[in-house]
Amino acid sequence: MQKGEIDLCIVGADRITANGDVANKIGTYEKAVLAKENNIPFYVAATVSTIDFSIKSGNEIPIEERNEDEVLSVNNIRIAPIGSHALNPAFDVTPAKYITGIITEIGIFKPEEIKNL
């Protein structure tokens, strides 16, 4: 991104809220922030059925917390100090302010337009 070799970013989504916030696999938020910092358009591609109009914003999305052993151990060998703990969310939430557009089967929409579908 920093070298100007990327024209745009497109990611998927597991859930989109009424205000255009997006929940997706861990790392999506970071990509969106870096894209914005580097003036690279950031798009989310998802079907309209991914939009949950009953959820107003990303703050309301329940995020699955996976077992901490998945990141504290590799092949059943602990790689973290004994007594340490880890958060291991399965998803992160990307606020609408980082999203250029949401690509669906019925068109491309700005995040703030999602509530009108």
CYANA upper distance limits for C-alpha pairs under 8 A (distance plus 0.5 A):
  1 MET  CA      5 GLU  CA      6.57
  1 MET  CA      6 ILE  CA      6.04
  1 MET  CA     34 LEU  CA      8.23
  1 MET  CA     35 ALA  CA      7.69
  1 MET  CA     38 ASN  CA      7.00
  1 MET  CA     40 ILE  CA      8.31
  2 GLN  CA     38 ASN  CA      6.95
  6 ILE  CA     40 ILE  CA      7.86
  7 ASP  CA     40 ILE  CA      6.84
  7 ASP  CA     41 PRO  CA      7.92
  8 LEU  CA     35 ALA  CA      8.42
  8 LEU  CA     40 ILE  CA      5.86
  8 LEU  CA     41 PRO  CA      5.42
  8 LEU  CA     42 PHE  CA      6.51
  8 LEU  CA     43 TYR  CA      8.17
  9 CYS  CA     35 ALA  CA      7.80
  9 CYS  CA     40 ILE  CA      7.66
  9 CYS  CA     41 PRO  CA      6.81
  9 CYS  CA     42 PHE  CA      5.31
  9 CYS  CA     43 TYR  CA      6.52
 10 ILE  CA     42 PHE  CA      6.56
 10 ILE  CA     43 TYR  CA      5.20
 10 ILE  CA     44 VAL  CA      6.04
 10 ILE  CA     45 ALA  CA      7.16
 11 VAL  CA     28 THR  CA      7.83
 11 VAL  CA     43 TYR  CA      6.97
 11 VAL  CA     44 VAL  CA      5.48
 11 VAL  CA     45 ALA  CA      6.58
 12 GLY  CA     24 ASN  CA      7.39
 12 GLY  CA     44 VAL  CA      5.92
 12 GLY  CA     45 ALA  CA      5.47
 12 GLY  CA     46 ALA  CA      6.37
 13 ALA  CA     22 VAL  CA      6.82
 13 ALA  CA     23 ALA  CA      6.50
 13 ALA  CA     24 ASN  CA      5.32
 13 ALA  CA     25 LYS  CA      8.34
 13 ALA  CA     44 VAL  CA      7.08
 13 ALA  CA     45 ALA  CA      7.29
 13 ALA  CA     46 ALA  CA      6.37
 13 ALA  CA     50 THR  CA      7.87
 14 ASP  CA     22 VAL  CA      8.07
 14 ASP  CA     23 ALA  CA      6.21
 14 ASP  CA     24 ASN  CA      5.59
 14 ASP  CA     25 LYS  CA      8.27
 14 ASP  CA     50 THR  CA      7.01
 15 ARG  CA     22 VAL  CA      6.36
 15 ARG  CA     23 ALA  CA      5.66
 15 ARG  CA     24 ASN  CA      7.45
 15 ARG  CA     50 THR  CA      5.63
 15 ARG  CA     51 ILE  CA      6.41
 15 ARG  CA     52 ASP  CA      7.24
 16 ILE  CA     20 GLY  CA      6.45
 16 ILE  CA     21 ASP  CA      6.28
 16 ILE  CA     22 VAL  CA      5.06
 16 ILE  CA     23 ALA  CA      6.87
 16 ILE  CA     50 THR  CA      6.46
 16 ILE  CA     51 ILE  CA      5.00
 16 ILE  CA     52 ASP  CA      6.48
 17 THR  CA     21 ASP  CA      5.86
 17 THR  CA     22 VAL  CA      6.96
 17 THR  CA     51 ILE  CA      6.33
 17 THR  CA     52 ASP  CA      5.79
 17 THR  CA     53 PHE  CA      6.47
 17 THR  CA     54 SER  CA      8.15
 17 THR  CA     55 ILE  CA      5.83
 17 THR  CA     56 LYS  CA      6.25
 17 THR  CA     57 SER  CA      5.93
 17 THR  CA     58 GLY  CA      6.89
 18 ALA  CA     51 ILE  CA      7.54
 18 ALA  CA     52 ASP  CA      6.96
 18 ALA  CA     53 PHE  CA      5.19
 18 ALA  CA     54 SER  CA      7.64
 18 ALA  CA     55 ILE  CA      6.59
 18 ALA  CA     56 LYS  CA      5.51
 18 ALA  CA     57 SER  CA      6.96
 18 ALA  CA    114 ILE  CA      6.59
 18 ALA  CA    115 LYS  CA      5.45
 19 ASN  CA     56 LYS  CA      6.47
 19 ASN  CA     57 SER  CA      6.17
 19 ASN  CA     96 ALA  CA      7.58
 19 ASN  CA    111 PRO  CA      6.97
 19 ASN  CA    112 GLU  CA      6.37
 19 ASN  CA    114 ILE  CA      7.09
 19 ASN  CA    115 LYS  CA      6.72
 20 GLY  CA     57 SER  CA      7.93
 20 GLY  CA     95 PRO  CA      7.91
 20 GLY  CA     96 ALA  CA      5.54
 20 GLY  CA    110 LYS  CA      8.46
 20 GLY  CA    111 PRO  CA      4.73
 20 GLY  CA    112 GLU  CA      6.58
 20 GLY  CA    113 GLU  CA      8.38
 20 GLY  CA    114 ILE  CA      6.54
 20 GLY  CA    115 LYS  CA      8.26
 21 ASP  CA     57 SER  CA      6.51
 21 ASP  CA     58 GLY  CA      5.78
 21 ASP  CA     93 VAL  CA      7.34
 21 ASP  CA     94 THR  CA      6.27
 21 ASP  CA     95 PRO  CA      5.11
 21 ASP  CA     96 ALA  CA      5.01
 21 ASP  CA    111 PRO  CA      7.87
 22 VAL  CA     58 GLY  CA      7.18
 22 VAL  CA     93 VAL  CA      5.99
 22 VAL  CA     94 THR  CA      5.63
 22 VAL  CA     95 PRO  CA      7.05
 22 VAL  CA     96 ALA  CA      7.60
 23 ALA  CA     58 GLY  CA      7.67
 23 ALA  CA     61 ILE  CA      8.12
 23 ALA  CA     91 PHE  CA      6.76
 23 ALA  CA     92 ASP  CA      6.12
 23 ALA  CA     93 VAL  CA      4.91
 23 ALA  CA     94 THR  CA      6.83
 24 ASN  CA     28 THR  CA      6.79
 24 ASN  CA     91 PHE  CA      5.77
 24 ASN  CA     92 ASP  CA      6.35
 24 ASN  CA     93 VAL  CA      7.10
 24 ASN  CA     94 THR  CA      8.40
 25 LYS  CA     90 ALA  CA      6.79
 25 LYS  CA     91 PHE  CA      4.94
 25 LYS  CA     92 ASP  CA      6.68
 26 ILE  CA     89 PRO  CA      7.90
 26 ILE  CA     90 ALA  CA      6.73
 26 ILE  CA     91 PHE  CA      5.26
 26 ILE  CA     92 ASP  CA      5.64
 27 GLY  CA     31 LYS  CA      6.85
 27 GLY  CA     92 ASP  CA      7.66
 28 THR  CA     32 ALA  CA      6.80
 28 THR  CA     92 ASP  CA      7.40
 28 THR  CA     93 VAL  CA      8.24
 28 THR  CA     94 THR  CA      7.35
 29 TYR  CA     33 VAL  CA      6.78
 29 TYR  CA     92 ASP  CA      6.94
 29 TYR  CA     93 VAL  CA      6.77
 29 TYR  CA     94 THR  CA      5.21
 29 TYR  CA     95 PRO  CA      8.38
 30 GLU  CA     34 LEU  CA      6.68
 31 LYS  CA     35 ALA  CA      6.50
 32 ALA  CA     36 LYS  CA      6.72
 32 ALA  CA     42 PHE  CA      6.73
 32 ALA  CA     94 THR  CA      7.66
 32 ALA  CA     98 TYR  CA      6.22
 32 ALA  CA     99 ILE  CA      7.52
 33 VAL  CA     37 GLU  CA      6.67
 33 VAL  CA     98 TYR  CA      6.94
 34 LEU  CA     38 ASN  CA      6.65
 35 ALA  CA     39 ASN  CA      6.51
 35 ALA  CA     40 ILE  CA      5.26
 35 ALA  CA     41 PRO  CA      7.12
 35 ALA  CA     42 PHE  CA      6.86
 36 LYS  CA     40 ILE  CA      6.38
 36 LYS  CA     41 PRO  CA      7.65
 36 LYS  CA     42 PHE  CA      8.00
 36 LYS  CA     98 TYR  CA      6.83
 41 PRO  CA     99 ILE  CA      8.14
 41 PRO  CA    100 THR  CA      6.21
 42 PHE  CA     98 TYR  CA      7.64
 42 PHE  CA     99 ILE  CA      5.83
 42 PHE  CA    100 THR  CA      5.67
 42 PHE  CA    101 GLY  CA      7.49
 43 TYR  CA     99 ILE  CA      6.45
 43 TYR  CA    100 THR  CA      6.10
 43 TYR  CA    101 GLY  CA      5.47
 43 TYR  CA    102 ILE  CA      6.17
 43 TYR  CA    103 ILE  CA      7.39
 44 VAL  CA     99 ILE  CA      7.81
 44 VAL  CA    101 GLY  CA      7.00
 44 VAL  CA    102 ILE  CA      5.26
 44 VAL  CA    103 ILE  CA      6.43
 45 ALA  CA    102 ILE  CA      6.36
 45 ALA  CA    103 ILE  CA      5.04
 45 ALA  CA    104 THR  CA      6.59
 46 ALA  CA     50 THR  CA      6.87
 46 ALA  CA    102 ILE  CA      7.82
 46 ALA  CA    103 ILE  CA      6.75
 46 ALA  CA    104 THR  CA      5.92
 46 ALA  CA    105 GLU  CA      8.35
 47 THR  CA     51 ILE  CA      8.24
 47 THR  CA    103 ILE  CA      8.43
 47 THR  CA    104 THR  CA      5.60
 47 THR  CA    105 GLU  CA      6.54
 48 VAL  CA    104 THR  CA      6.50
 48 VAL  CA    105 GLU  CA      7.58
 48 VAL  CA    106 ILE  CA      8.33
 53 PHE  CA    115 LYS  CA      7.61
 55 ILE  CA     60 GLU  CA      6.78
 55 ILE  CA     61 ILE  CA      7.56
 56 LYS  CA     60 GLU  CA      7.57
 57 SER  CA     61 ILE  CA      7.88
 58 GLY  CA     93 VAL  CA      6.53
 58 GLY  CA     94 THR  CA      8.11
 58 GLY  CA     95 PRO  CA      7.43
 63 ILE  CA     89 PRO  CA      7.10
 63 ILE  CA     90 ALA  CA      7.39
 63 ILE  CA     91 PHE  CA      6.68
 63 ILE  CA     92 ASP  CA      8.00
 64 GLU  CA     89 PRO  CA      6.34
 64 GLU  CA     90 ALA  CA      6.07
 64 GLU  CA     91 PHE  CA      7.52
 65 GLU  CA     87 LEU  CA      7.88
 65 GLU  CA     88 ASN  CA      6.18
 65 GLU  CA     89 PRO  CA      4.85
 65 GLU  CA     90 ALA  CA      6.50
 66 ARG  CA     70 GLU  CA      8.17
 66 ARG  CA     87 LEU  CA      8.46
 66 ARG  CA     88 ASN  CA      5.73
 66 ARG  CA     89 PRO  CA      6.20
 66 ARG  CA     90 ALA  CA      6.62
 67 ASN  CA     88 ASN  CA      7.07
 68 GLU  CA     72 LEU  CA      6.75
 68 GLU  CA     85 HIS  CA      7.40
 68 GLU  CA     86 ALA  CA      5.87
 68 GLU  CA     87 LEU  CA      6.68
 68 GLU  CA     88 ASN  CA      6.18
 69 ASP  CA     73 SER  CA      6.08
 70 GLU  CA     74 VAL  CA      7.81
 70 GLU  CA     88 ASN  CA      8.29
 71 VAL  CA     86 ALA  CA      7.69
 71 VAL  CA     88 ASN  CA      7.71
 72 LEU  CA     78 ARG  CA      6.34
 72 LEU  CA     79 ILE  CA      6.26
 72 LEU  CA     80 ALA  CA      5.74
 72 LEU  CA     85 HIS  CA      8.09
 72 LEU  CA     86 ALA  CA      7.58
 73 SER  CA     77 ILE  CA      5.62
 73 SER  CA     78 ARG  CA      4.54
 73 SER  CA     79 ILE  CA      5.68
 73 SER  CA     80 ALA  CA      7.47
 74 VAL  CA     78 ARG  CA      6.93
 74 VAL  CA     79 ILE  CA      7.30
 80 ALA  CA     84 SER  CA      7.14
 94 THR  CA     98 TYR  CA      7.54
 94 THR  CA     99 ILE  CA      8.42
 95 PRO  CA     99 ILE  CA      7.90
 96 ALA  CA    111 PRO  CA      6.26
 96 ALA  CA    112 GLU  CA      8.23
 97 LYS  CA    111 PRO  CA      8.49
 99 ILE  CA    110 LYS  CA      8.27
 99 ILE  CA    111 PRO  CA      7.32
100 THR  CA    110 LYS  CA      6.87
100 THR  CA    111 PRO  CA      7.95
101 GLY  CA    108 ILE  CA      6.74
101 GLY  CA    109 PHE  CA      5.85
101 GLY  CA    110 LYS  CA      5.05
101 GLY  CA    111 PRO  CA      6.61
102 ILE  CA    108 ILE  CA      5.97
102 ILE  CA    109 PHE  CA      5.64
102 ILE  CA    110 LYS  CA      6.67
102 ILE  CA    111 PRO  CA      6.98
103 ILE  CA    107 GLY  CA      6.60
103 ILE  CA    108 ILE  CA      4.88
103 ILE  CA    109 PHE  CA      7.04
104 THR  CA    108 ILE  CA      6.47
104 THR  CA    109 PHE  CA      8.42
109 PHE  CA    113 GLU  CA      6.45
109 PHE  CA    114 ILE  CA      7.18
110 LYS  CA    114 ILE  CA      7.52
113 GLU  CA    117 LEU  CA      7.72
